[in-house]
């Protein structure tokens, strides 16, 4: 059976918000206790067999939870516990998604999060060229499946969600996600398997990074940061941290892009430029350019 995408209408994600109350030592308002109990103990099908829409009792419980300002505060502090960063989007979309005539939109798909496991391959045709793209899981348990499998890769796309500053790994609550990403980039860039590969670094989710900085200073997580609270300086600091762990020396340039993956217009421009880079690199290697 295929996995269902994570979104706040799956009780497991809303349960994370309720758990967030506890981790932050915030009491769930008494009038929401029955709704919280329903969400935490729910184990059936979220789809109403009669209407094909979401079950009304569960939808109402989630809506009641989200209406309360305390819940919004808990979600706003999600960097202190484990919560899908699309939670707010789906909570706010509940009236539309919970309706019987709901039709999934492109933005719904882009905000859906499914952790990659194993190695997934896709092929894209761009003009007369076929690009073979391999997507791999970044979790510790996934790396041993792919780290030695990619000899001959032309371009490595390394994607980092800089909005995860201050957050810890799902598999290790003592380890920083961004510190882990820095360590992995350092390891990959020094690997003999990628000696001839071009590297493109995506510092992704800059929109959520901006939101995070509105609530907490970057210096909270990186005491060495002393350049002020303006967004551009914070982005430049993060960029330099990742550039500093590139161990390939001057042999290959590290191409970098700040991206907002759910902004389809800007990401199309970036991906078009990357596709051209990959094609030109391939042509140069066979002596055509």
C-alpha positions in Angstrom: 0.0 0.0 0.0 1.5 3.4 -0.9 2.3 5.8 1.9 0.0 8.7 2.5 1.6 12.1 2.5 2.1 13.8 5.8 -0.3 16.7 6.4 -2.1 18.1 9.5 -5.2 16.2 8.7 -3.4 13.0 9.5 -3.8 12.7 13.2 0.0 11.8 13.6 0.9 15.4 12.7 -1.7 17.1 14.8 -0.6 14.8 17.6 2.8 16.3 17.3 1.3 19.7 18.0 -0.4 18.3 21.1 3.0 16.8 22.2 4.5 20.2 21.5 2.2 21.6 24.2 3.8 19.2 26.7 7.3 19.7 25.6 6.9 23.5 25.9 5.2 23.0 29.3 2.1 24.8 28.1 -1.3 23.6 29.3 -3.9 22.6 26.7 -6.9 24.9 27.4 -9.6 23.0 29.3 -12.3 23.6 26.7 -10.1 21.8 24.1 -9.4 18.7 26.2 -12.1 16.6 24.4 -10.8 17.7 21.0 -7.3 16.9 22.0 -8.4 13.5 23.3 -10.1 12.6 20.1 -7.1 13.5 18.0 -4.6 11.6 20.2 -6.7 8.4 20.4 -7.9 8.4 16.8 -6.9 5.3 14.9 -9.5 4.9 12.1 -9.9 6.1 8.6 -9.9 9.9 8.3 -12.1 9.7 5.2 -15.9 9.6 5.7 -17.1 6.7 3.6 -20.5 8.4 3.0 -19.2 11.7 1.6 -15.6 11.0 0.5 -14.5 14.0 2.5 -12.7 14.2 5.8 -14.5 12.9 8.8 -16.5 15.8 10.3 -15.8 15.0 13.9 -12.0 14.9 13.3 -12.1 18.0 11.1 -14.0 19.9 13.7 -11.6 18.9 16.5 -8.6 20.1 14.4 -10.4 23.3 13.5 -11.2 24.0 17.2 -7.6 23.4 18.1 -6.3 25.8 15.5 -8.7 28.6 16.4 -7.1 28.9 19.8 -4.2 31.4 19.9 -2.3 29.1 22.3 -2.0 26.5 19.5 -0.7 29.1 17.1 2.0 30.0 19.7 2.9 26.4 20.0 3.2 26.0 16.3 5.3 29.2 16.2 7.8 27.5 18.5 8.0 24.3 16.4 11.8 24.6 16.2 11.9 23.4 19.8 10.2 20.1 19.0 9.5 17.9 15.9 6.8 19.4 13.7 6.3 19.3 9.9 7.1 22.8 8.7 4.0 22.8 6.4 1.7 22.4 9.4 0.6 26.0 9.4 -0.3 25.9 5.7 -2.5 22.9 6.1 -4.1 24.2 9.3 -5.1 27.4 7.6 -6.4 25.5 4.5 -8.6 23.2 6.6 -11.9 24.7 5.5 -11.0 24.1 1.9 -9.4 20.7 2.3 -12.1 19.5 4.7 -14.9 20.2 2.2 -16.6 17.4 0.3 -15.7 18.8 -3.1 -12.0 19.3 -2.2 -9.6 19.1 -5.2 -5.9 18.9 -4.5 -3.9 21.9 -5.8 -0.3 22.3 -6.9 0.5 24.2 -3.7 -1.0 21.4 -1.6 1.4 18.9 -3.3 4.4 21.2 -2.9 3.7 21.6 0.8 3.3 17.9 1.3 6.3 16.3 3.0 7.4 12.7 2.6 10.9 11.7 3.8 12.9 10.0 1.1 14.0 6.4 1.7 16.3 4.4 -0.4 17.2 5.7 -3.9 14.5 7.1 -6.3 15.3 7.6 -10.0 13.4 9.9 -12.4 14.3 10.8 -16.0 13.5 14.3 -17.5 13.7 15.1 -21.2 15.0 18.6 -21.9 15.2 19.4 -25.6 17.4 16.6 -27.0 18.9 15.6 -23.7 17.8 13.1 -21.1 18.6 14.0 -17.5 18.8 11.1 -15.0 18.0 12.3 -11.5 18.6 10.2 -8.4 16.9 11.3 -5.1 18.4 9.9 -1.9 17.4 10.0 1.7 19.6 12.3 3.9 18.9 10.6 7.3 21.8 8.8 8.9 20.2 5.4 8.4 19.8 6.1 4.6 23.3 7.2 3.8 24.9 3.8 3.8 22.5 2.9 1.0 23.9 5.5 -1.5 27.2 7.0 -0.4 29.2 4.6 -2.5 26.8 4.2 -5.4 27.4 7.3 -7.4 30.6 7.1 -9.2 30.3 9.1 -12.4 27.7 11.6 -11.2 27.9 14.8 -13.3 26.2 17.2 -10.9 25.4 16.8 -7.2 22.4 18.9 -6.0 22.8 19.4 -2.2 19.6 20.8 -0.6 19.5 22.3 2.9 16.5 23.7 4.6 18.1 26.7 6.4 14.8 27.3 8.1 15.7 24.3 10.4 18.2 26.4 12.3 17.9 25.4 16.0 16.1 22.1 15.2 17.4 18.6 16.0 17.3 15.4 14.0 14.3 13.1 14.1 16.7 10.2 14.9 18.9 12.1 17.5 17.4 14.8 19.6 20.9 15.9 20.7 22.2 16.7 17.2 21.5 19.9 15.3 20.0 19.4 11.8 22.2 22.2 10.2 25.3 21.0 11.9 24.6 17.5 10.5 24.0 19.0 7.1 27.4 20.8 7.3 29.1 17.6 8.4 27.6 15.6 5.5 28.5 18.2 2.9 32.1 18.2 4.2 32.1 14.4 3.9 30.6 14.2 0.5 32.8 17.0 -0.9 35.9 15.1 0.2 34.7 11.7 -1.1 36.5 10.2 -4.0 33.2 9.2 -5.6 32.4 12.9 -6.3 35.8 14.2 -7.3 34.7 15.0 -10.8 31.2 16.1 -9.9 30.0 19.7 -10.0 28.3 20.8 -6.8 25.2 23.0 -6.6 24.1 24.0 -3.1 20.4 24.9 -2.5 19.9 26.9 0.7 16.2 26.3 0.7 13.1 27.5 2.5 14.4 31.1 2.8 10.8 32.2 3.4 10.5 30.1 6.6 14.0 31.1 7.6 12.9 34.8 7.5 9.9 33.8 9.7 12.2 32.0 12.1 14.5 35.1 12.5 11.5 37.2 13.3 11.0 35.2 16.5 14.5 34.3 17.5 18.0 35.7 16.9 20.5 33.7 14.8 23.1 34.4 17.5 21.0 32.1 19.8 22.2 29.2 17.8 25.5 30.6 16.5 27.1 32.8 19.2 29.9 33.7 16.7 27.3 35.6 14.6 27.6 39.3 15.4 26.5 41.1 12.3 23.0 42.2 13.3 19.5 41.0 12.7 19.0 42.0 9.1 17.9 39.1 6.8 20.6 39.5 4.2 23.4 39.3 6.8 21.9 36.2 8.3 21.7 34.6 4.8 25.3 35.5 4.0 26.5 34.0 7.3 24.7 30.7 6.5 26.1 30.7 3.0 29.7 31.2 4.3 29.3 28.4 6.8 28.5 25.9 4.0 31.1 27.3 1.7 33.7 26.8 4.4 33.2 23.0 4.6 33.7 22.4 0.8 36.8 20.3 0.7 37.4 20.3 -3.0 39.7 23.3 -3.0 39.7 25.3 -6.2 39.1 22.3 -8.4 35.4 22.8 -8.8 33.2 25.8 -8.1 30.4 25.5 -5.5 27.3 27.0 -7.2 24.9 28.3 -4.7 21.2 29.4 -4.8 18.8 30.7 -2.1 15.5 29.1 -2.9 11.9 29.0 -1.9 10.7 25.6 -3.2 7.0 26.4 -3.1 7.5 29.5 -5.2 7.1 27.8 -8.6 8.0 30.9 -10.7 11.5 31.5 -9.1 12.3 27.8 -8.8 11.7 27.3 -12.6 14.3 30.0 -13.4 16.8 28.3 -11.0 16.2 24.8 -12.4 16.4 26.0 -16.0 19.8 27.5 -15.2 20.9 24.3 -13.5 19.7 22.2 -16.4 21.8 24.3 -18.8 24.8 24.0 -16.6 24.5 20.2 -16.5 24.0 19.9 -20.3 27.0 22.2 -21.0 29.1 20.3 -18.5 28.3 17.0 -20.3 29.0 18.5 -23.8 32.3 19.9 -22.6 33.4 16.5 -21.3 32.9 14.9 -24.7 34.7 17.8 -26.4 31.8 19.5 -28.1 32.2 22.7 -26.1 
